[in-house]
Amino acid sequence: MFQPKLSERQSAKEDLNRSAGFTLIEILVALAVAALALAAIGSLMAGNIRGSGRIEQHIVLVETLARGGDRSA
């Protein structure tokens, strides 16, 4: 049976340890991408909330006018 030398085993183990996990740069890039995605989602939600407020105001105005509201303005 073939047994690798001790130095070969240690070298392979060191390569495995070196390649395991993420680097700091990879983590920072992932965090930056996540932050941009969350900012975009927040911006979309804020726009939708503003738009829904305008729609509600418009509905109230239309209902008021449909009931014969103040036309002197």
CHARMM internal coordinates of N, CA and C (Angstrom, degrees):
IC EDIT
DIST 1 N 1 CA 1.4430
DIST 1 CA 1 C 1.5245
ANGL 1 N 1 CA 1 C 108.34
DIST 1 C 2 N 1.3060
ANGL 1 CA 1 C 2 N 116.01
DIHE 1 N 1 CA 1 C 2 N 142.68
DIST 2 N 2 CA 1.4621
ANGL 1 C 2 N 2 CA 121.32
DIHE 1 CA 1 C 2 N 2 CA -178.36
DIST 2 CA 2 C 1.5214
ANGL 2 N 2 CA 2 C 110.64
DIHE 1 C 2 N 2 CA 2 C -85.37
DIST 2 C 3 N 1.3081
ANGL 2 CA 2 C 3 N 116.37
DIHE 2 N 2 CA 2 C 3 N 125.39
DIST 3 N 3 CA 1.4718
ANGL 2 C 3 N 3 CA 122.54
DIHE 2 CA 2 C 3 N 3 CA 176.39
DIST 3 CA 3 C 1.5211
ANGL 3 N 3 CA 3 C 107.96
DIHE 2 C 3 N 3 CA 3 C -115.35
DIST 3 C 4 N 1.3242
ANGL 3 CA 3 C 4 N 117.84
DIHE 3 N 3 CA 3 C 4 N 120.81
DIST 4 N 4 CA 1.4608
ANGL 3 C 4 N 4 CA 118.16
DIHE 3 CA 3 C 4 N 4 CA 177.53
DIST 4 CA 4 C 1.5191
ANGL 4 N 4 CA 4 C 110.53
DIHE 3 C 4 N 4 CA 4 C -67.51
DIST 4 C 5 N 1.3104
ANGL 4 CA 4 C 5 N 115.33
DIHE 4 N 4 CA 4 C 5 N 150.94
DIST 5 N 5 CA 1.4535
ANGL 4 C 5 N 5 CA 120.52
DIHE 4 CA 4 C 5 N 5 CA 179.03
DIST 5 CA 5 C 1.5269
ANGL 5 N 5 CA 5 C 109.49
DIHE 4 C 5 N 5 CA 5 C -65.80
DIST 5 C 6 N 1.3006
ANGL 5 CA 5 C 6 N 115.46
DIHE 5 N 5 CA 5 C 6 N 158.78
DIST 6 N 6 CA 1.4608
ANGL 5 C 6 N 6 CA 121.53
DIHE 5 CA 5 C 6 N 6 CA -179.01
DIST 6 CA 6 C 1.5247
ANGL 6 N 6 CA 6 C 110.81
DIHE 5 C 6 N 6 CA 6 C -58.56
DIST 6 C 7 N 1.3257
ANGL 6 CA 6 C 7 N 117.37
DIHE 6 N 6 CA 6 C 7 N -41.72
DIST 7 N 7 CA 1.4706
ANGL 6 C 7 N 7 CA 120.42
DIHE 6 CA 6 C 7 N 7 CA -178.63
DIST 7 CA 7 C 1.5288
ANGL 7 N 7 CA 7 C 110.81
DIHE 6 C 7 N 7 CA 7 C -65.91
DIST 7 C 8 N 1.3336
ANGL 7 CA 7 C 8 N 117.03
DIHE 7 N 7 CA 7 C 8 N -35.74
DIST 8 N 8 CA 1.4733
ANGL 7 C 8 N 8 CA 120.26
DIHE 7 CA 7 C 8 N 8 CA 177.77
DIST 8 CA 8 C 1.5216
ANGL 8 N 8 CA 8 C 110.71
DIHE 7 C 8 N 8 CA 8 C -67.39
DIST 8 C 9 N 1.3438
ANGL 8 CA 8 C 9 N 116.66
DIHE 8 N 8 CA 8 C 9 N -40.16
DIST 9 N 9 CA 1.4630
ANGL 8 C 9 N 9 CA 120.00
DIHE 8 CA 8 C 9 N 9 CA 177.97
DIST 9 CA 9 C 1.5148
ANGL 9 N 9 CA 9 C 111.31
DIHE 8 C 9 N 9 CA 9 C -65.13
DIST 9 C 10 N 1.3247
ANGL 9 CA 9 C 10 N 116.62
DIHE 9 N 9 CA 9 C 10 N -41.84
DIST 10 N 10 CA 1.4566
ANGL 9 C 10 N 10 CA 120.19
DIHE 9 CA 9 C 10 N 10 CA 179.70
DIST 10 CA 10 C 1.5240
ANGL 10 N 10 CA 10 C 110.64
DIHE 9 C 10 N 10 CA 10 C -65.68
DIST 10 C 11 N 1.3226
ANGL 10 CA 10 C 11 N 116.51
DIHE 10 N 10 CA 10 C 11 N -40.30
DIST 11 N 11 CA 1.4636
ANGL 10 C 11 N 11 CA 120.83
DIHE 10 CA 10 C 11 N 11 CA 179.48
DIST 11 CA 11 C 1.5266
ANGL 11 N 11 CA 11 C 110.49
DIHE 10 C 11 N 11 CA 11 C -63.92
DIST 11 C 12 N 1.3177
ANGL 11 CA 11 C 12 N 116.51
DIHE 11 N 11 CA 11 C 12 N -42.55
DIST 12 N 12 CA 1.4643
ANGL 11 C 12 N 12 CA 120.32
DIHE 11 CA 11 C 12 N 12 CA 178.74
DIST 12 CA 12 C 1.5250
ANGL 12 N 12 CA 12 C 110.59
DIHE 11 C 12 N 12 CA 12 C -65.20
DIST 12 C 13 N 1.3235
ANGL 12 CA 12 C 13 N 116.48
DIHE 12 N 12 CA 12 C 13 N -39.40
DIST 13 N 13 CA 1.4649
ANGL 12 C 13 N 13 CA 120.79
DIHE 12 CA 12 C 13 N 13 CA 179.12
DIST 13 CA 13 C 1.5245
ANGL 13 N 13 CA 13 C 110.51
DIHE 12 C 13 N 13 CA 13 C -65.94
DIST 13 C 14 N 1.3376
ANGL 13 CA 13 C 14 N 116.47
DIHE 13 N 13 CA 13 C 14 N -41.27
DIST 14 N 14 CA 1.4618
ANGL 13 C 14 N 14 CA 120.02
DIHE 13 CA 13 C 14 N 14 CA 178.24
DIST 14 CA 14 C 1.5241
ANGL 14 N 14 CA 14 C 111.02
DIHE 13 C 14 N 14 CA 14 C -64.01
DIST 14 C 15 N 1.3399
ANGL 14 CA 14 C 15 N 117.76
DIHE 14 N 14 CA 14 C 15 N -40.11
DIST 15 N 15 CA 1.4628
ANGL 14 C 15 N 15 CA 121.64
DIHE 14 CA 14 C 15 N 15 CA 177.58
DIST 15 CA 15 C 1.5249
ANGL 15 N 15 CA 15 C 110.44
DIHE 14 C 15 N 15 CA 15 C -62.16
DIST 15 C 16 N 1.3205
ANGL 15 CA 15 C 16 N 116.34
DIHE 15 N 15 CA 15 C 16 N -41.22
DIST 16 N 16 CA 1.4595
ANGL 15 C 16 N 16 CA 120.79
DIHE 15 CA 15 C 16 N 16 CA 179.71
DIST 16 CA 16 C 1.5278
ANGL 16 N 16 CA 16 C 110.43
DIHE 15 C 16 N 16 CA 16 C -65.33
DIST 16 C 17 N 1.3183
ANGL 16 CA 16 C 17 N 116.53
DIHE 16 N 16 CA 16 C 17 N -44.48
DIST 17 N 17 CA 1.4619
ANGL 16 C 17 N 17 CA 120.52
DIHE 16 CA 16 C 17 N 17 CA 178.97
DIST 17 CA 17 C 1.5248
ANGL 17 N 17 CA 17 C 111.27
DIHE 16 C 17 N 17 CA 17 C -64.48
DIST 17 C 18 N 1.2898
ANGL 17 CA 17 C 18 N 116.97
DIHE 17 N 17 CA 17 C 18 N -37.83
DIST 18 N 18 CA 1.4493
ANGL 17 C 18 N 18 CA 121.66
DIHE 17 CA 17 C 18 N 18 CA -178.27
DIST 18 CA 18 C 1.5356
ANGL 18 N 18 CA 18 C 110.78
DIHE 17 C 18 N 18 CA 18 C -68.89
DIST 18 C 19 N 1.3224
ANGL 18 CA 18 C 19 N 116.89
DIHE 18 N 18 CA 18 C 19 N -34.19
DIST 19 N 19 CA 1.4649
ANGL 18 C 19 N 19 CA 120.08
DIHE 18 CA 18 C 19 N 19 CA -176.61
DIST 19 CA 19 C 1.5302
ANGL 19 N 19 CA 19 C 112.63
DIHE 18 C 19 N 19 CA 19 C -91.08
DIST 19 C 20 N 1.3150
ANGL 19 CA 19 C 20 N 118.39
DIHE 19 N 19 CA 19 C 20 N -6.37
DIST 20 N 20 CA 1.4618
ANGL 19 C 20 N 20 CA 120.71
DIHE 19 CA 19 C 20 N 20 CA -179.18
DIST 20 CA 20 C 1.5242
ANGL 20 N 20 CA 20 C 109.68
DIHE 19 C 20 N 20 CA 20 C -79.69
DIST 20 C 21 N 1.3428
ANGL 20 CA 20 C 21 N 115.91
DIHE 20 N 20 CA 20 C 21 N 140.74
DIST 21 N 21 CA 1.4603
ANGL 20 C 21 N 21 CA 120.17
DIHE 20 CA 20 C 21 N 21 CA 175.47
DIST 21 CA 21 C 1.5149
ANGL 21 N 21 CA 21 C 112.79
DIHE 20 C 21 N 21 CA 21 C 86.35
DIST 21 C 22 N 1.3333
ANGL 21 CA 21 C 22 N 114.11
DIHE 21 N 21 CA 21 C 22 N -172.01
DIST 22 N 22 CA 1.4535
ANGL 21 C 22 N 22 CA 121.65
DIHE 21 CA 21 C 22 N 22 CA -177.42
DIST 22 CA 22 C 1.5184
ANGL 22 N 22 CA 22 C 109.38
DIHE 21 C 22 N 22 CA 22 C -114.42
DIST 22 C 23 N 1.3235
ANGL 22 CA 22 C 23 N 115.34
DIHE 22 N 22 CA 22 C 23 N 153.63
DIST 23 N 23 CA 1.4618
ANGL 22 C 23 N 23 CA 119.10
DIHE 22 CA 22 C 23 N 23 CA 175.00
DIST 23 CA 23 C 1.5209
ANGL 23 N 23 CA 23 C 109.06
DIHE 22 C 23 N 23 CA 23 C -85.45
DIST 23 C 24 N 1.3104
ANGL 23 CA 23 C 24 N 115.85
DIHE 23 N 23 CA 23 C 24 N 165.07
DIST 24 N 24 CA 1.4636
ANGL 23 C 24 N 24 CA 121.03
DIHE 23 CA 23 C 24 N 24 CA 179.37
DIST 24 CA 24 C 1.5244
ANGL 24 N 24 CA 24 C 110.85
DIHE 23 C 24 N 24 CA 24 C -61.32
DIST 24 C 25 N 1.3087
ANGL 24 CA 24 C 25 N 117.14
DIHE 24 N 24 CA 24 C 25 N -39.45
DIST 25 N 25 CA 1.4670
ANGL 24 C 25 N 25 CA 120.86
DIHE 24 CA 24 C 25 N 25 CA 179.82
DIST 25 CA 25 C 1.5299
ANGL 25 N 25 CA 25 C 110.24
DIHE 24 C 25 N 25 CA 25 C -63.10
DIST 25 C 26 N 1.3136
ANGL 25 CA 25 C 26 N 117.67
DIHE 25 N 25 CA 25 C 26 N -43.04
DIST 26 N 26 CA 1.4644
ANGL 25 C 26 N 26 CA 120.90
DIHE 25 CA 25 C 26 N 26 CA 179.23
DIST 26 CA 26 C 1.5229
ANGL 26 N 26 CA 26 C 111.15
DIHE 25 C 26 N 26 CA 26 C -61.67
DIST 26 C 27 N 1.3073
ANGL 26 CA 26 C 27 N 116.72
DIHE 26 N 26 CA 26 C 27 N -40.34
DIST 27 N 27 CA 1.4637
ANGL 26 C 27 N 27 CA 120.76
DIHE 26 CA 26 C 27 N 27 CA 179.37
DIST 27 CA 27 C 1.5174
ANGL 27 N 27 CA 27 C 110.43
DIHE 26 C 27 N 27 CA 27 C -67.19
DIST 27 C 28 N 1.3360
ANGL 27 CA 27 C 28 N 117.35
DIHE 27 N 27 CA 27 C 28 N -42.80
DIST 28 N 28 CA 1.4687
ANGL 27 C 28 N 28 CA 120.62
DIHE 27 CA 27 C 28 N 28 CA 179.27
DIST 28 CA 28 C 1.5253
ANGL 28 N 28 CA 28 C 111.71
DIHE 27 C 28 N 28 CA 28 C -64.58
DIST 28 C 29 N 1.3107
ANGL 28 CA 28 C 29 N 117.20
DIHE 28 N 28 CA 28 C 29 N -39.48
DIST 29 N 29 CA 1.4664
ANGL 28 C 29 N 29 CA 120.39
DIHE 28 CA 28 C 29 N 29 CA 177.59
DIST 29 CA 29 C 1.5300
ANGL 29 N 29 CA 29 C 109.98
DIHE 28 C 29 N 29 CA 29 C -64.89
DIST 29 C 30 N 1.3191
ANGL 29 CA 29 C 30 N 117.30
DIHE 29 N 29 CA 29 C 30 N -43.18
DIST 30 N 30 CA 1.4713
ANGL 29 C 30 N 30 CA 120.40
DIHE 29 CA 29 C 30 N 30 CA 178.73
DIST 30 CA 30 C 1.5303
ANGL 30 N 30 CA 30 C 110.89
DIHE 29 C 30 N 30 CA 30 C -62.47
DIST 30 C 31 N 1.3280
ANGL 30 CA 30 C 31 N 116.96
DIHE 30 N 30 CA 30 C 31 N -41.02
DIST 31 N 31 CA 1.4651
ANGL 30 C 31 N 31 CA 120.01
DIHE 30 CA 30 C 31 N 31 CA 177.66
DIST 31 CA 31 C 1.5206
ANGL 31 N 31 CA 31 C 111.71
DIHE 30 C 31 N 31 CA 31 C -65.30
DIST 31 C 32 N 1.3180
ANGL 31 CA 31 C 32 N 117.20
DIHE 31 N 31 CA 31 C 32 N -38.93
DIST 32 N 32 CA 1.4647
ANGL 31 C 32 N 32 CA 120.82
DIHE 31 CA 31 C 32 N 32 CA 178.48
DIST 32 CA 32 C 1.5288
ANGL 32 N 32 CA 32 C 110.73
DIHE 31 C 32 N 32 CA 32 C -64.58
DIST 32 C 33 N 1.3139
ANGL 32 CA 32 C 33 N 117.38
DIHE 32 N 32 CA 32 C 33 N -42.69
DIST 33 N 33 CA 1.4631
ANGL 32 C 33 N 33 CA 121.22
DIHE 32 CA 32 C 33 N 33 CA 178.39
DIST 33 CA 33 C 1.5318
ANGL 33 N 33 CA 33 C 110.29
DIHE 32 C 33 N 33 CA 33 C -63.58
DIST 33 C 34 N 1.3225
ANGL 33 CA 33 C 34 N 116.98
DIHE 33 N 33 CA 33 C 34 N -42.27
DIST 34 N 34 CA 1.4671
ANGL 33 C 34 N 34 CA 120.77
DIHE 33 CA 33 C 34 N 34 CA 178.66
DIST 34 CA 34 C 1.5293
ANGL 34 N 34 CA 34 C 110.66
DIHE 33 C 34 N 34 CA 34 C -64.39
DIST 34 C 35 N 1.3315
ANGL 34 CA 34 C 35 N 116.90
DIHE 34 N 34 CA 34 C 35 N -40.33
DIST 35 N 35 CA 1.4673
ANGL 34 C 35 N 35 CA 120.24
DIHE 34 CA 34 C 35 N 35 CA 179.22
DIST 35 CA 35 C 1.5246
ANGL 35 N 35 CA 35 C 110.79
DIHE 34 C 35 N 35 CA 35 C -64.45
DIST 35 C 36 N 1.3173
ANGL 35 CA 35 C 36 N 117.34
DIHE 35 N 35 CA 35 C 36 N -41.92
DIST 36 N 36 CA 1.4652
ANGL 35 C 36 N 36 CA 120.12
DIHE 35 CA 35 C 36 N 36 CA 177.81
DIST 36 CA 36 C 1.5255
ANGL 36 N 36 CA 36 C 111.49
DIHE 35 C 36 N 36 CA 36 C -64.00
DIST 36 C 37 N 1.3049
ANGL 36 CA 36 C 37 N 116.76
DIHE 36 N 36 CA 36 C 37 N -40.88
DIST 37 N 37 CA 1.4648
ANGL 36 C 37 N 37 CA 120.24
DIHE 36 CA 36 C 37 N 37 CA 179.05
DIST 37 CA 37 C 1.5314
ANGL 37 N 37 CA 37 C 110.80
DIHE 36 C 37 N 37 CA 37 C -64.11
DIST 37 C 38 N 1.3236
ANGL 37 CA 37 C 38 N 116.98
DIHE 37 N 37 CA 37 C 38 N -43.86
DIST 38 N 38 CA 1.4635
ANGL 37 C 38 N 38 CA 120.29
DIHE 37 CA 37 C 38 N 38 CA 178.72
DIST 38 CA 38 C 1.5255
ANGL 38 N 38 CA 38 C 111.61
DIHE 37 C 38 N 38 CA 38 C -65.15
DIST 38 C 39 N 1.3245
ANGL 38 CA 38 C 39 N 117.05
DIHE 38 N 38 CA 38 C 39 N -38.62
DIST 39 N 39 CA 1.4730
ANGL 38 C 39 N 39 CA 120.44
DIHE 38 CA 38 C 39 N 39 CA 177.74
DIST 39 CA 39 C 1.5276
ANGL 39 N 39 CA 39 C 110.63
DIHE 38 C 39 N 39 CA 39 C -64.17
DIST 39 C 40 N 1.3137
ANGL 39 CA 39 C 40 N 117.00
DIHE 39 N 39 CA 39 C 40 N -41.18
DIST 40 N 40 CA 1.4665
ANGL 39 C 40 N 40 CA 120.39
DIHE 39 CA 39 C 40 N 40 CA 178.54
DIST 40 CA 40 C 1.5218
ANGL 40 N 40 CA 40 C 110.99
DIHE 39 C 40 N 40 CA 40 C -65.06
DIST 40 C 41 N 1.3073
ANGL 40 CA 40 C 41 N 117.24
DIHE 40 N 40 CA 40 C 41 N -42.31
DIST 41 N 41 CA 1.4675
ANGL 40 C 41 N 41 CA 120.72
DIHE 40 CA 40 C 41 N 41 CA 178.21
DIST 41 CA 41 C 1.5184
ANGL 41 N 41 CA 41 C 110.40
DIHE 40 C 41 N 41 CA 41 C -63.88
DIST 41 C 42 N 1.3322
ANGL 41 CA 41 C 42 N 117.45
DIHE 41 N 41 CA 41 C 42 N -42.37
DIST 42 N 42 CA 1.4641
ANGL 41 C 42 N 42 CA 121.00
DIHE 41 CA 41 C 42 N 42 CA 177.84
DIST 42 CA 42 C 1.5059
ANGL 42 N 42 CA 42 C 112.15
DIHE 41 C 42 N 42 CA 42 C -61.86
DIST 42 C 43 N 1.3109
ANGL 42 CA 42 C 43 N 117.03
DIHE 42 N 42 CA 42 C 43 N -40.75
DIST 43 N 43 CA 1.4666
ANGL 42 C 43 N 43 CA 121.49
DIHE 42 CA 42 C 43 N 43 CA 178.52
DIST 43 CA 43 C 1.5281
ANGL 43 N 43 CA 43 C 110.88
DIHE 42 C 43 N 43 CA 43 C -64.20
DIST 43 C 44 N 1.3087
ANGL 43 CA 43 C 44 N 116.67
DIHE 43 N 43 CA 43 C 44 N -42.69
DIST 44 N 44 CA 1.4702
ANGL 43 C 44 N 44 CA 120.07
DIHE 43 CA 43 C 44 N 44 CA 177.97
DIST 44 CA 44 C 1.5208
ANGL 44 N 44 CA 44 C 111.45
DIHE 43 C 44 N 44 CA 44 C -63.58
DIST 44 C 45 N 1.3184
ANGL 44 CA 44 C 45 N 116.15
DIHE 44 N 44 CA 44 C 45 N -41.62
DIST 45 N 45 CA 1.4603
ANGL 44 C 45 N 45 CA 119.29
DIHE 44 CA 44 C 45 N 45 CA 179.80
DIST 45 CA 45 C 1.5291
ANGL 45 N 45 CA 45 C 111.05
DIHE 44 C 45 N 45 CA 45 C -65.15
DIST 45 C 46 N 1.3277
ANGL 45 CA 45 C 46 N 117.64
DIHE 45 N 45 CA 45 C 46 N -41.06
DIST 46 N 46 CA 1.4604
ANGL 45 C 46 N 46 CA 120.99
DIHE 45 CA 45 C 46 N 46 CA 178.72
DIST 46 CA 46 C 1.5209
ANGL 46 N 46 CA 46 C 110.46
DIHE 45 C 46 N 46 CA 46 C -62.97
DIST 46 C 47 N 1.3159
ANGL 46 CA 46 C 47 N 116.99
DIHE 46 N 46 CA 46 C 47 N -41.35
DIST 47 N 47 CA 1.4670
ANGL 46 C 47 N 47 CA 120.76
DIHE 46 CA 46 C 47 N 47 CA 177.47
DIST 47 CA 47 C 1.5227
ANGL 47 N 47 CA 47 C 111.80
DIHE 46 C 47 N 47 CA 47 C -63.31
DIST 47 C 48 N 1.3199
ANGL 47 CA 47 C 48 N 116.82
DIHE 47 N 47 CA 47 C 48 N -40.09
DIST 48 N 48 CA 1.4670
ANGL 47 C 48 N 48 CA 120.38
DIHE 47 CA 47 C 48 N 48 CA 178.71
DIST 48 CA 48 C 1.5190
ANGL 48 N 48 CA 48 C 111.64
DIHE 47 C 48 N 48 CA 48 C -66.75
DIST 48 C 49 N 1.3264
ANGL 48 CA 48 C 49 N 116.99
DIHE 48 N 48 CA 48 C 49 N -37.81
DIST 49 N 49 CA 1.4669
ANGL 48 C 49 N 49 CA 120.66
DIHE 48 CA 48 C 49 N 49 CA 179.33
DIST 49 CA 49 C 1.5298
ANGL 49 N 49 CA 49 C 109.74
DIHE 48 C 49 N 49 CA 49 C -66.12
DIST 49 C 50 N 1.3375
ANGL 49 CA 49 C 50 N 116.73
DIHE 49 N 49 CA 49 C 50 N -43.54
DIST 50 N 50 CA 1.4711
ANGL 49 C 50 N 50 CA 119.81
DIHE 49 CA 49 C 50 N 50 CA 177.54
DIST 50 CA 50 C 1.5196
ANGL 50 N 50 CA 50 C 110.68
DIHE 49 C 50 N 50 CA 50 C -62.35
DIST 50 C 51 N 1.3287
ANGL 50 CA 50 C 51 N 116.12
DIHE 50 N 50 CA 50 C 51 N -43.58
DIST 51 N 51 CA 1.4633
ANGL 50 C 51 N 51 CA 120.16
DIHE 50 CA 50 C 51 N 51 CA -179.89
DIST 51 CA 51 C 1.5192
ANGL 51 N 51 CA 51 C 112.23
DIHE 50 C 51 N 51 CA 51 C -63.23
DIST 51 C 52 N 1.3210
ANGL 51 CA 51 C 52 N 117.38
DIHE 51 N 51 CA 51 C 52 N -40.06
DIST 52 N 52 CA 1.4638
ANGL 51 C 52 N 52 CA 119.58
DIHE 51 CA 51 C 52 N 52 CA 179.85
DIST 52 CA 52 C 1.5282
ANGL 52 N 52 CA 52 C 110.69
DIHE 51 C 52 N 52 CA 52 C -67.59
DIST 52 C 53 N 1.3365
ANGL 52 CA 52 C 53 N 117.16
DIHE 52 N 52 CA 52 C 53 N -33.55
DIST 53 N 53 CA 1.4668
ANGL 52 C 53 N 53 CA 120.16
DIHE 52 CA 52 C 53 N 53 CA 176.13
DIST 53 CA 53 C 1.5171
ANGL 53 N 53 CA 53 C 111.23
DIHE 52 C 53 N 53 CA 53 C -64.26
DIST 53 C 54 N 1.3188
ANGL 53 CA 53 C 54 N 117.16
DIHE 53 N 53 CA 53 C 54 N -41.20
DIST 54 N 54 CA 1.4724
ANGL 53 C 54 N 54 CA 120.88
DIHE 53 CA 53 C 54 N 54 CA 177.67
DIST 54 CA 54 C 1.5272
ANGL 54 N 54 CA 54 C 110.90
DIHE 53 C 54 N 54 CA 54 C -64.93
DIST 54 C 55 N 1.3194
ANGL 54 CA 54 C 55 N 116.22
DIHE 54 N 54 CA 54 C 55 N -39.76
DIST 55 N 55 CA 1.4710
ANGL 54 C 55 N 55 CA 119.59
DIHE 54 CA 54 C 55 N 55 CA 179.27
DIST 55 CA 55 C 1.5274
ANGL 55 N 55 CA 55 C 110.25
DIHE 54 C 55 N 55 CA 55 C -63.58
DIST 55 C 56 N 1.3279
ANGL 55 CA 55 C 56 N 116.88
DIHE 55 N 55 CA 55 C 56 N -42.58
DIST 56 N 56 CA 1.4654
ANGL 55 C 56 N 56 CA 120.24
DIHE 55 CA 55 C 56 N 56 CA 178.53
DIST 56 CA 56 C 1.5239
ANGL 56 N 56 CA 56 C 110.82
DIHE 55 C 56 N 56 CA 56 C -61.84
DIST 56 C 57 N 1.3346
ANGL 56 CA 56 C 57 N 117.70
DIHE 56 N 56 CA 56 C 57 N -41.95
DIST 57 N 57 CA 1.4628
ANGL 56 C 57 N 57 CA 120.50
DIHE 56 CA 56 C 57 N 57 CA 177.60
DIST 57 CA 57 C 1.5237
ANGL 57 N 57 CA 57 C 110.98
DIHE 56 C 57 N 57 CA 57 C -62.46
DIST 57 C 58 N 1.3114
ANGL 57 CA 57 C 58 N 116.56
DIHE 57 N 57 CA 57 C 58 N -41.06
DIST 58 N 58 CA 1.4637
ANGL 57 C 58 N 58 CA 121.02
DIHE 57 CA 57 C 58 N 58 CA 179.76
DIST 58 CA 58 C 1.5302
ANGL 58 N 58 CA 58 C 110.77
DIHE 57 C 58 N 58 CA 58 C -64.96
DIST 58 C 59 N 1.3255
ANGL 58 CA 58 C 59 N 116.91
DIHE 58 N 58 CA 58 C 59 N -41.23
DIST 59 N 59 CA 1.4701
ANGL 58 C 59 N 59 CA 120.60
DIHE 58 CA 58 C 59 N 59 CA 179.35
DIST 59 CA 59 C 1.5174
ANGL 59 N 59 CA 59 C 110.38
DIHE 58 C 59 N 59 CA 59 C -62.72
DIST 59 C 60 N 1.3288
ANGL 59 CA 59 C 60 N 116.60
DIHE 59 N 59 CA 59 C 60 N -43.65
DIST 60 N 60 CA 1.4647
ANGL 59 C 60 N 60 CA 119.98
DIHE 59 CA 59 C 60 N 60 CA 178.93
DIST 60 CA 60 C 1.5207
ANGL 60 N 60 CA 60 C 109.90
DIHE 59 C 60 N 60 CA 60 C -61.38
DIST 60 C 61 N 1.3286
ANGL 60 CA 60 C 61 N 117.88
DIHE 60 N 60 CA 60 C 61 N -43.19
DIST 61 N 61 CA 1.4545
ANGL 60 C 61 N 61 CA 121.57
DIHE 60 CA 60 C 61 N 61 CA 179.21
DIST 61 CA 61 C 1.5282
ANGL 61 N 61 CA 61 C 111.27
DIHE 60 C 61 N 61 CA 61 C -62.21
DIST 61 C 62 N 1.3179
ANGL 61 CA 61 C 62 N 117.35
DIHE 61 N 61 CA 61 C 62 N -45.61
DIST 62 N 62 CA 1.4656
ANGL 61 C 62 N 62 CA 121.45
DIHE 61 CA 61 C 62 N 62 CA -179.75
DIST 62 CA 62 C 1.5278
ANGL 62 N 62 CA 62 C 110.45
DIHE 61 C 62 N 62 CA 62 C -64.18
DIST 62 C 63 N 1.3331
ANGL 62 CA 62 C 63 N 117.14
DIHE 62 N 62 CA 62 C 63 N -42.94
DIST 63 N 63 CA 1.4696
ANGL 62 C 63 N 63 CA 119.56
DIHE 62 CA 62 C 63 N 63 CA 178.95
DIST 63 CA 63 C 1.5214
ANGL 63 N 63 CA 63 C 111.13
DIHE 62 C 63 N 63 CA 63 C -64.60
DIST 63 C 64 N 1.3161
ANGL 63 CA 63 C 64 N 116.97
DIHE 63 N 63 CA 63 C 64 N -38.76
DIST 64 N 64 CA 1.4612
ANGL 63 C 64 N 64 CA 120.65
DIHE 63 CA 63 C 64 N 64 CA 179.00
DIST 64 CA 64 C 1.5260
ANGL 64 N 64 CA 64 C 110.34
DIHE 63 C 64 N 64 CA 64 C -63.89
DIST 64 C 65 N 1.3058
ANGL 64 CA 64 C 65 N 116.22
DIHE 64 N 64 CA 64 C 65 N -44.91
DIST 65 N 65 CA 1.4731
ANGL 64 C 65 N 65 CA 119.41
DIHE 64 CA 64 C 65 N 65 CA 179.59
DIST 65 CA 65 C 1.5264
ANGL 65 N 65 CA 65 C 111.25
DIHE 64 C 65 N 65 CA 65 C -69.11
DIST 65 C 66 N 1.3241
ANGL 65 CA 65 C 66 N 118.33
DIHE 65 N 65 CA 65 C 66 N -33.83
DIST 66 N 66 CA 1.4626
ANGL 65 C 66 N 66 CA 121.14
DIHE 65 CA 65 C 66 N 66 CA 179.93
DIST 66 CA 66 C 1.5274
ANGL 66 N 66 CA 66 C 111.04
DIHE 65 C 66 N 66 CA 66 C -67.16
DIST 66 C 67 N 1.3333
ANGL 66 CA 66 C 67 N 117.48
DIHE 66 N 66 CA 66 C 67 N -29.32
DIST 67 N 67 CA 1.4633
ANGL 66 C 67 N 67 CA 120.84
DIHE 66 CA 66 C 67 N 67 CA 179.13
DIST 67 CA 67 C 1.5172
ANGL 67 N 67 CA 67 C 112.42
DIHE 66 C 67 N 67 CA 67 C -84.77
DIST 67 C 68 N 1.3180
ANGL 67 CA 67 C 68 N 117.07
DIHE 67 N 67 CA 67 C 68 N 5.14
DIST 68 N 68 CA 1.4504
ANGL 67 C 68 N 68 CA 119.82
DIHE 67 CA 67 C 68 N 68 CA -178.90
DIST 68 CA 68 C 1.5156
ANGL 68 N 68 CA 68 C 111.50
DIHE 67 C 68 N 68 CA 68 C 83.28
DIST 68 C 69 N 1.2894
ANGL 68 CA 68 C 69 N 115.96
DIHE 68 N 68 CA 68 C 69 N 40.58
DIST 69 N 69 CA 1.4636
ANGL 68 C 69 N 69 CA 122.14
DIHE 68 CA 68 C 69 N 69 CA -177.47
DIST 69 CA 69 C 1.5186
ANGL 69 N 69 CA 69 C 111.48
DIHE 68 C 69 N 69 CA 69 C -65.15
DIST 69 C 70 N 1.2898
ANGL 69 CA 69 C 70 N 116.58
DIHE 69 N 69 CA 69 C 70 N -170.46
DIST 70 N 70 CA 1.4560
ANGL 69 C 70 N 70 CA 124.63
DIHE 69 CA 69 C 70 N 70 CA -176.56
DIST 70 CA 70 C 1.5243
ANGL 70 N 70 CA 70 C 109.57
DIHE 69 C 70 N 70 CA 70 C -62.85
DIST 70 C 71 N 1.3507
ANGL 70 CA 70 C 71 N 116.78
DIHE 70 N 70 CA 70 C 71 N 110.88
DIST 71 N 71 CA 1.4383
ANGL 70 C 71 N 71 CA 121.07
DIHE 70 CA 70 C 71 N 71 CA 179.52
DIST 71 CA 71 C 1.5198
ANGL 71 N 71 CA 71 C 112.26
DIHE 70 C 71 N 71 CA 71 C -103.81
DIST 71 C 72 N 1.2941
ANGL 71 CA 71 C 72 N 118.04
DIHE 71 N 71 CA 71 C 72 N 4.08
DIST 72 N 72 CA 1.4484
ANGL 71 C 72 N 72 CA 121.47
DIHE 71 CA 71 C 72 N 72 CA -178.01
DIST 72 CA 72 C 1.5255
ANGL 72 N 72 CA 72 C 112.33
DIHE 71 C 72 N 72 CA 72 C -78.20
DIST 72 C 73 N 1.2948
ANGL 72 CA 72 C 73 N 117.81
DIHE 72 N 72 CA 72 C 73 N -12.70
DIST 73 N 73 CA 1.4642
ANGL 72 C 73 N 73 CA 121.71
DIHE 72 CA 72 C 73 N 73 CA -175.70
DIST 73 CA 73 C 1.4958
ANGL 73 N 73 CA 73 C 112.80
DIHE 72 C 73 N 73 CA 73 C -73.66
END
COOR INIT
IC SEED 1 N 1 CA 1 C
IC BUILD
